[in-house]
Amino acid sequence: MLKLGVIGTGAISHHFIEAAHTSGEYQLVAIYSRKLETAATFASRYQNIQLFDQLEVFFKSSFDLVYIASPNSLHFAQAKAALSAGKHVILEKPAVTQPQEWFDLIQTAEKNNCFIFEAARNYHEKAFTTIKNFLADKQVLGADFNYAKYSSKMPDLLTGQTPNVFSDRFAGGALMDLGIYPLYAAVRLFGKANDATYHAQQLDNSIDLNGDGILFYPDYQVHIKAGKNITSNLPCEIYTTDGTLTLNTIEHIRSAIFTDHQGNQVQLPIQQAPHTMTEEVAAFAHMIQQPDLNLYQTWLYDAGSVHELLYTMRQTAGIRFEAEK
């Protein structure tokens, strides 16, 4: 049983803890927040939890790994401190704001004999293994991947507030928050693209509300759509010389159907996990308890590829975070 600490008291942390406890591999033991009362409110649904409002003291407490779901711009410093204290780290996506931060965390993890993971949940879905195996003998011609969902924070934005997810100070935006899912899917299935571009509808602080990107591979392109002020109900498609593979969505996939050019259909054997985070929490626990270092290096490399693409796409759109201005 892995003893779990948590930084971040938003709804996503509750979702992660639910999946972690359901897996039977984790036990929540500690929560950090800048205010003890916030930590206490968050912890009220759990039992026997230590509460902290000082990070240094938190990292000295007795737990094995920490799940970090604080605002994006705080991830790097908090993760580096955790690794330096000998804790394994699960960083909610996006793990970092620049690729070099990811490579720095990898070095810190290696130095302290710790694991570092990015919690990009769709990357660990078994559905993508099924899809990749199906595509193995096919010539890919391109793909359209999207994830656009109207944000619960839009009403606040429309009244003149700046929620964290739309803040340049906290490295927000549609690409960082939702566009990362299509990017992980593309890297998981096709490898790292040679280049990328992104065009977006942006706020005055440069943060994107929605946008369209292109990943350039040697023989085809993958189109990416991300949005937080719009909702897309479109499926995702992968085009091949033999036909089209249609996915109901790019994360928590429940359906993948291949239709050839004659209209014949094959349904892939996809079994949707009971919880959106079930497969990633199981993957992280298994890696810590029964390490497969070759697979782990693949995870690290693919995450690095995603963050290099994210950074390139931000630069082409002129998205600048406060720390970069």
N, C-alpha and C positions, 0 to 999 in steps of 0.2 A: 504494500500500500504506500503510495507516494503522498507525502504531506505537502499540501498546497497552500501557498500564500497568494493573495490577490491585491493588485493595485488597480484602482478604478472602480467606482461605485455606480456605474450606469447599468442599464438593462442588459447589455451584452455580457456583463460579468455574471449576472444571475443565470443567463442562458448557458454560459460556459460551465459554471459550477453544476448546474443540473445535468449536463451531459457527462461531466467528470464523475459525479457521484453515481450516475446510472451505470457507468462503465464498470464500477466496482474496483477501479485502480487508483482512485484518489480520495483523500480526505482533507477537506478544507479546515485549516487550523489558524490562519492569520489573515487579517485585512488591514491595509494601510489606506488612510485618507488624510488630507491636509487638516481636516477637523475631526476630532474624535466623535462628536455627535453624529456626523455624517456616516462614519464607519459603523457606529452603533445602530443607526437606523437601517443601514444596509444589512448588517449581521443579524437583525432581529428574527429572521426566519430560519437561522441556523443555530446550532448548539455548540457550546464550549469553544468559542472563537476568541483568540487574542486580538486586541485592537491597538493600532499604532497611529500616531500622527507625526512620528519622526522616522525618516527613511533609514538612517544609520542604525537605529535601534531595531527597526523592523527586520533589516537584513541580518542582524545578529541573532534573531530568534530561530527556533528549531523547526525549519521546514526544508523540503528538498528542492522544490521548484516554485517559481512565481509566474503567475499569469498577469501580464501587464496590458491594461485596457484604458490607459489614461489618454488625454489628447495627444494626437500624433507627434507634435513637436517635442513632447517630453519623453518619448519612447527611448531614444538613443541613450541619454544620460542615465535614465533609470535602469535600463538593461545592462549598461556597462557597469554600474555600481553593483547590481545583483550578481553578475558573473564574477566580478572581482571579489565578492563575498563568498564565492563558491556555490552559488545557487544556479540550477538549470533555469532557463528562461523560455517562456512561451510569450511571444509578442503578438498582440492582435494586429491584423493587417490595417494599414501599411506599417510594417515594422519600423521603417526609417523614412526620412525625407530625401536622402541622397544616397547613391550607391556606395560611396566610400564609407558611410556610417555602417552599412551592413558588413563590409569586409573588415572593418575595425572590430565589430562585435564577434566575428568569426575568430579573429586572432585572439581576442580576450577570452573567448570561450575555450579555445585550445590551450591557452596558457594556464587556465584554471581547471582543466579537465572537466568542463561542463558542456552541456548541449545547449544550442540556441535554435529555436524553432519560430517560424512565422505562422501564425494561425490564419492561413488563407484556406478556408475549409474545403473549397471545391477541389483543390489540388490533391487531397487525400481520398476523394471519393472513389470507390471501387468501380463506379460507372465509367470513369475515364480510362481505366485499364481495359475494360470491355470494349470501349470505343476505339482505343488505340490498336488493340489486337484486330478488330474488325477492319480497320483502315490499312493494315500492314501490307496487304497485297493490292492496294488500290492507288491510283495516281491522283493526288489531291490537286484541285484546280483553284481552291480558294475557300473562304469561309466568311460568314457574317455572324458575329457574336455581340450580344447586347445585354446590358443590365441597367435599366433606368426605372427608378421607383421614387414617387413623390415623397419628399422628406417630411417627417412629422415636425421638423423645425422650420418649414417654409412659412407658416403663419407668423412666427417670431421675426423672421427675416423681413417679411412684408410690412411689419409694423415698425421697422427701423432698427431692430436689434441685430446683433451679429453673433448668432450661435457658433459654437466651436467648429461645427462641421462646415461653416461658410467663412471661417476666419483665416486670414493669412498668418496671423500670429501662431495659430495652432495647426497650420499646414492642412487645411481642409480642402473641400472641393469634390466634385463628382468623380473625377478621374482617380483620385487617391482613395476615395471611399468605396466606390462601386466599380469603376473601370478596371480595378486590379483583378477582379474575378475573371472577366474575359481575357485579360493578359495571362493570368495563370493557366487558364484553359488552353490558350494558344501555345504557350511554352511547354506545357505538359504533353500536348499532342504532336506538336510540330517542331519543337526546339526553339532556340532563340532566333528572332528575326534579325535580318541584316541591318534594318533601319526602321524608323517609325516617324509618324507625324500626327499632329492633333490640332483640330480647330474647334473653338469653343465659344459659347455664349458666356460672358464673364461679368462679374461685379466690378465696381470701381477699384477694389483692392486686388484685382486680377484673378481672383478665385473663380473657377468655372462652375456654372450651374448645370450645364450639359455640354456635350461635345461629341464629335466624330473623329475617329482616328483610323490610321492605316498602318498595318505591320507589313513590311516588305520582305518577302522570302525570295529566293533565287528564281522560282518559277511561278509564283502566285502571290496574291495579297490576302490578308485577313483584315476585314473591316470591323472596327470596334465602335460601339455606341455606349455612352455612359450618361446618366442624368439623375439629378435630384430635384428638379423643378418640373419634371415630366414623368410619366409612367409609360413604359413600353410593354405591350402584351404580345409582342412578336416572338415566335420561336427562334432558335438559333439553327443555322444550317452550315453543313460542310459539303462542298461540291467536289465531285470526282468525275473521271471520264466515264464511269459506269452509271452514275446517278447521284442522288442527293440524300445525305443523312440528316434528318431533322431531329433536333433535341427540343424538348418542351421548355427548357431553360438552361442557363449556363452554370447553375449551382443547385444542389439538392435535386439532381436529375431523377425523374421517374419514368421517362419515356425517351427512347431513341429508335427511330424508324427509318430504314433505308428504302427509298423508292427508286427503282431503275428507270431507264428512259422509256420503257414499255409500260410503266405503271405498276409493275409487280412490286410488292412490299415484303420486307423482312423486318420483324421486330426483334431488336437486340434484347438479350436477357438481363434487363436492368432491374435491380431490386433496391428501391429507395430506402435509405436508412431512416429509422424512426425519429431521429433528431438531426437537425442541420449540422451539429458539431460532433455527432457520435463517432464518425470515422477518424476525424483528426485527433480527438482526445485518445482514442485507442492506439493510433499510430505513434503518438508522442510517448505514451506510457511504454509501449512495446520497445521503442528505440532505446529508452533509458534503461529498461530492465534486461533487454536482450539485444544489445547493440549490433547493428549491421552497418559498419562504417562505410562500405561502398554505397549503399542506399542513402545514408546520411549525407555523404558528399554530393550526391545527385540533388538532394533537397536543397543544400546550400547553394549549389551552382545555379539551379533553376530560380531560386529566390533572387540571387544576384542578377540574373538575366532579366527578371521582371522589373527590378528596381532600376536597372540601366535603361530599360525601355520607358518606364514611367518618367524618369528624369529627362530623357530625350524628348518625349511627348510634351512635357511641361515647358521645356525651352522653346519648342516650335510654336506653342500657343501663347508664350509670354506670361506664363503663370509663375509668379515670384512670391515666395514666402517671406515673412517679416525678417527672418534671420539672414536672408539672402539679399536684402535691399540695402 
